[in-house]
Amino acid sequence: MISIAVLSSDSEINEYAIEVCEKFRGFFVPILCEDNIKAIEILKYDLPDLVLINISDKEIDSDSILDSMKQDPWLHYGGVLIVHKKKDEEKAEALARQVNSIGNIQRKEFITYFYRALKLVLQNKQILFQRHFQEVLLGGMSGELVMENDPFDAKTYSNLVSNFLYNAGYITFEKKQQLVVILFELLINAIEHGNCRIDYEEKTKWLMEKGDILSLIQEKKNDPEIRRRRVYISYEIGQKRSVFTIQDEGDGFDWQTYIEKVKKEPEFSGELHGHGIRMALNYSDNISFNESGNTVSFSISHDAVEKGSLVPGIFSRRQVMDFNPGEVVFSEGEPSNYLYYIVSGKLDVYSEGQYLSSLTPADMFLGEMSFLLNNRRTATVIAREPSRLIQVSKQDFVNAIKNNPHYGIFLSRLIAQRLNRLNSRVARLGKD
């Protein structure tokens, strides 16, 4: 179940948001917030997975809301959908570059595109809702998507993937922006020039006369053969690089001639269009086409950046501790002076010499029960793999909760979820 905070007082938007969520049979659950005070409370204490915000709504202070999300991205790791009136388009584009934006939807097009956005989210939920990326990326991650010929889908997908790699700490903010451009431009090329068969001269004439390529794409899609065509996207994300492949169902193009032209004229010209592949060549590694030109692959190398986005803001300046396999984090019976936040690795828990369970970044905290109850450690914890923990003293934790009370609620939820999992496990063992 994915919660969506709908920050809007526009009754039409709110009613349609509820109607669309119902089509997904309970997977998406909308939480309506029609004023600014309630919106802030929902963000802090309900921690929704997705945020739909109407930045043209006078009852919603979108700037302050998005600022609060930027201050602690660890809590607000989900995506943001921005709805706006046409007059606020530039503001929407600027805001989208600052948060985990999935996409921008004009108010008049909301009914058309909100369903499409949630459909893409559902298809890529492993990307958007994986809070702890290291565990996934240790063994690599791959996936495929079939996309219709719609530029909105291309933009949404480009944002989803780029945000994932940035939040995981595998690429810098600058490379995130570049990856959005690469993916979007190559996907648009697959739609326009591949599936819709729009050549350079036709696009130039249309842009000069009508100025909006979207209407030409819609016109082309009136042809049933073109409407049936799809764009196929696959990705492979590893620890050191990511590889993407995009294939359309068009006739391809003479990519060899184009590449030679780019090499001779490396700078952008003043032409109306035609810069997509040029930018992809400049920003990516190892770009290549199949013989016919309807499939393109490229890779980007990951950066050695500090993975601060994986750590709660209140703990980011605390002591970091690294443990090798076999090293003891703490032993049964010791005083519980510290709580540990799990950044990476895998740790085994033993009680009276018996193995109980293993903890990973998905469990987030280690030793929280005895720490909070002022008890001695009830178990011994030993690193199974190279592990990194952040050590948090009782004083630091109390001060942090005083300044950020929503963290206390989040921790309470986490403990309740862990106890629920434990009770379920005990119940299953009892049946066996």
Backbone hydrogen bonds, N-H to C=O, Kabsch-Sander energy under -0.5 kcal/mol:
donor,donor_aa,acceptor,acceptor_aa,energy
2,I,27,F,-4.1
3,S,1,M,-0.5
4,I,29,V,-2.7
5,A,50,L,-2.7
6,V,4,I,-0.7
6,V,31,I,-2.7
7,L,5,A,-0.9
7,L,52,L,-3.3
8,S,6,V,-1.3
8,S,33,C,-1.4
11,S,9,S,-0.8
14,N,10,D,-2.5
15,E,11,S,-2.6
16,Y,12,E,-2.1
17,A,13,I,-2.5
18,I,14,N,-2.0
19,E,15,E,-2.2
20,V,16,Y,-2.8
21,C,17,A,-2.3
22,E,18,I,-1.9
23,K,19,E,-0.8
23,K,20,V,-1.0
24,F,20,V,-0.5
24,F,21,C,-1.4
25,R,22,E,-1.5
26,G,21,C,-0.6
27,F,24,F,-1.5
28,F,21,C,-0.5
29,V,2,I,-2.9
31,I,4,I,-3.2
32,L,30,P,-0.5
33,C,6,V,-2.6
36,N,59,E,-0.9
39,A,35,D,-1.9
40,I,36,N,-2.2
41,E,37,I,-2.0
42,I,38,K,-2.6
43,L,39,A,-2.2
44,K,40,I,-2.1
45,Y,41,E,-2.8
46,D,41,E,-0.5
46,D,42,I,-2.0
47,L,42,I,-1.0
49,D,3,S,-0.8
50,L,3,S,-2.3
51,V,79,G,-2.1
52,L,5,A,-3.2
53,I,51,V,-0.6
53,I,81,L,-2.6
54,N,7,L,-2.3
55,I,53,I,-1.0
55,I,83,V,-2.0
56,S,83,V,-0.6
57,D,54,N,-1.5
58,K,56,S,-0.5
60,I,57,D,-1.2
61,D,59,E,-0.5
62,S,60,I,-1.5
65,I,61,D,-1.9
66,L,62,S,-2.7
67,D,63,D,-2.0
68,S,64,S,-1.9
69,M,65,I,-1.4
70,K,66,L,-2.0
71,Q,67,D,-1.6
72,D,68,S,-0.7
72,D,69,M,-0.5
75,L,72,D,-1.0
76,H,72,D,-1.2
77,Y,75,L,-0.6
79,G,49,D,-0.6
80,V,100,N,-2.2
81,L,51,V,-3.1
82,I,80,V,-0.5
82,I,103,G,-2.4
83,V,53,I,-2.8
83,V,81,L,-0.6
84,H,105,I,-2.0
88,D,85,K,-1.9
89,E,86,K,-1.6
92,A,88,D,-2.4
93,E,89,E,-2.2
94,A,90,E,-2.2
95,L,91,K,-2.6
96,A,92,A,-2.2
97,R,93,E,-0.9
97,R,94,A,-0.5
98,Q,95,L,-1.7
99,V,95,L,-1.0
101,S,96,A,-0.7
101,S,99,V,-2.5
102,I,80,V,-3.1
103,G,80,V,-1.1
105,I,82,I,-3.1
107,R,84,H,-3.3
109,E,106,Q,-1.7
110,F,107,R,-1.2
113,Y,109,E,-2.2
114,F,110,F,-2.4
117,A,113,Y,-2.3
118,L,114,F,-2.2
119,K,115,Y,-2.2
120,L,116,R,-2.0
121,V,117,A,-2.2
122,L,118,L,-2.5
123,Q,119,K,-2.0
124,N,120,L,-1.4
125,K,122,L,-1.1
127,I,124,N,-1.7
128,L,124,N,-1.7
129,F,125,K,-2.3
130,Q,127,I,-0.6
131,R,129,F,-1.1
133,F,131,R,-0.8
136,V,132,H,-0.6
137,L,133,F,-2.6
138,L,134,Q,-1.6
139,G,136,V,-1.0
140,G,137,L,-0.5
141,M,237,I,-2.1
143,G,235,Y,-1.8
145,L,233,I,-2.6
147,M,145,L,-0.5
147,M,231,V,-3.4
150,D,148,E,-2.0
153,D,150,D,-0.6
154,A,150,D,-1.6
155,K,151,P,-2.3
156,T,152,F,-2.6
157,Y,153,D,-2.7
158,S,154,A,-2.1
159,N,155,K,-2.2
160,L,156,T,-2.4
161,V,157,Y,-2.2
162,S,158,S,-2.0
163,N,159,N,-2.7
164,F,160,L,-1.8
165,L,161,V,-2.0
166,Y,162,S,-2.1
167,N,163,N,-3.1
168,A,164,F,-1.9
169,G,166,Y,-1.4
170,Y,165,L,-2.3
171,I,165,L,-0.9
176,K,172,T,-2.2
177,Q,173,F,-2.1
178,Q,174,E,-1.9
179,L,175,K,-2.7
180,V,176,K,-2.1
181,V,177,Q,-1.7
182,I,178,Q,-2.7
183,L,179,L,-2.6
184,F,180,V,-2.4
185,E,181,V,-2.8
186,L,182,I,-2.4
187,L,183,L,-2.4
188,I,184,F,-2.7
189,N,185,E,-2.3
190,A,186,L,-1.9
191,I,187,L,-2.0
192,E,188,I,-3.5
193,H,189,N,-1.2
194,G,189,N,-1.6
195,N,190,A,-2.8
196,C,191,I,-2.3
198,I,192,E,-2.4
199,D,197,R,-0.7
203,K,199,D,-2.3
204,T,200,Y,-2.3
205,K,201,E,-2.4
206,W,202,E,-2.2
207,L,203,K,-2.7
208,M,204,T,-2.2
209,E,205,K,-1.8
210,K,206,W,-3.4
211,G,206,W,-1.2
215,S,212,D,-0.7
216,L,212,D,-0.7
217,I,213,I,-2.2
218,Q,214,L,-2.4
219,E,215,S,-1.9
220,K,216,L,-2.4
221,K,217,I,-2.0
222,N,219,E,-1.3
223,D,220,K,-1.9
227,R,223,D,-2.6
228,R,224,P,-1.6
229,R,225,E,-0.5
229,R,226,I,-1.0
231,V,147,M,-2.8
232,Y,247,Q,-3.2
233,I,145,L,-2.8
234,S,245,T,-2.3
235,Y,143,G,-2.3
236,E,243,V,-2.2
237,I,141,M,-4.0
238,G,236,E,-0.6
238,G,241,R,-2.2
242,S,300,I,-2.3
243,V,236,E,-2.5
244,F,298,F,-3.0
245,T,234,S,-2.3
246,I,296,V,-2.9
247,Q,232,Y,-2.6
248,D,294,N,-2.4
253,F,292,S,-0.8
255,W,253,F,-2.0
258,Y,254,D,-1.4
259,I,255,W,-2.8
260,E,256,Q,-2.0
261,K,257,T,-1.8
262,V,258,Y,-2.3
263,K,259,I,-2.2
264,K,260,E,-1.7
265,E,261,K,-2.1
279,M,275,H,-2.7
280,A,276,G,-2.1
281,L,277,I,-2.6
282,N,278,R,-1.7
283,Y,279,M,-2.2
284,S,280,A,-2.0
285,D,299,S,-3.2
288,S,297,S,-2.7
290,N,295,T,-1.9
296,V,246,I,-2.6
297,S,288,S,-2.8
298,F,244,F,-2.2
299,S,285,D,-2.6
300,I,242,S,-2.2
302,H,240,K,-3.2
303,D,170,Y,-2.8
305,V,169,G,-0.6
305,V,303,D,-1.9
308,G,306,E,-1.7
310,L,307,K,-1.5
311,V,308,G,-1.6
315,F,312,P,-1.8
316,S,312,P,-0.8
316,S,313,G,-0.6
318,R,315,F,-1.9
319,Q,391,Q,-0.6
321,M,389,L,-3.4
323,F,387,S,-2.9
326,G,383,A,-3.6
327,E,324,N,-2.2
329,V,381,V,-2.8
330,F,381,V,-0.9
333,G,377,R,-2.9
334,E,331,S,-1.9
336,S,375,N,-0.6
337,N,335,P,-1.3
339,L,392,V,-2.6
340,Y,366,L,-2.1
341,Y,390,I,-2.4
342,I,340,Y,-0.5
342,I,364,M,-3.2
343,V,341,Y,-0.8
343,V,388,R,-2.2
344,S,388,R,-1.6
347,L,359,L,-2.5
348,D,382,I,-3.2
349,V,357,S,-3.2
350,Y,380,T,-3.0
351,S,354,Q,-2.4
354,Q,351,S,-2.0
356,L,349,V,-3.4
357,S,349,V,-1.0
359,L,347,L,-3.2
363,D,360,T,-2.2
364,M,360,T,-0.6
364,M,361,P,-0.9
365,F,363,D,-3.0
366,L,340,Y,-2.6
371,F,367,G,-1.2
372,L,368,E,-2.4
373,L,369,M,-2.0
374,N,370,S,-0.5
374,N,371,F,-0.6
375,N,370,S,-1.9
377,R,334,E,-3.2
380,T,350,Y,-3.1
381,V,330,F,-2.3
382,I,348,D,-2.4
383,A,327,E,-2.7
384,R,346,K,-2.5
385,E,346,K,-1.8
387,S,323,F,-2.6
388,R,344,S,-1.7
389,L,321,M,-3.1
390,I,341,Y,-2.4
391,Q,319,Q,-2.8
391,Q,389,L,-0.5
392,V,339,L,-2.9
394,K,337,N,-0.8
397,F,393,S,-2.5
398,V,394,K,-2.7
399,N,395,Q,-2.4
400,A,396,D,-2.4
401,I,397,F,-2.4
402,K,398,V,-2.2
403,N,399,N,-2.0
404,N,400,A,-2.0
407,Y,404,N,-2.3
408,G,404,N,-0.6
408,G,405,P,-0.7
409,I,405,P,-1.3
410,F,406,H,-2.1
411,L,407,Y,-2.7
412,S,408,G,-2.1
413,R,409,I,-2.3
414,L,410,F,-2.3
415,I,411,L,-2.5
416,A,412,S,-2.3
417,Q,413,R,-2.6
418,R,414,L,-2.2
419,L,415,I,-2.6
420,N,416,A,-2.1
421,R,417,Q,-2.2
422,L,418,R,-2.3
423,N,419,L,-2.7
424,S,420,N,-2.1
425,R,421,R,-2.2
426,V,422,L,-2.4
427,A,423,N,-2.3
428,R,424,S,-2.1
429,L,425,R,-2.3
430,G,426,V,-2.2
431,K,427,A,-1.5
432,D,428,R,-1.7
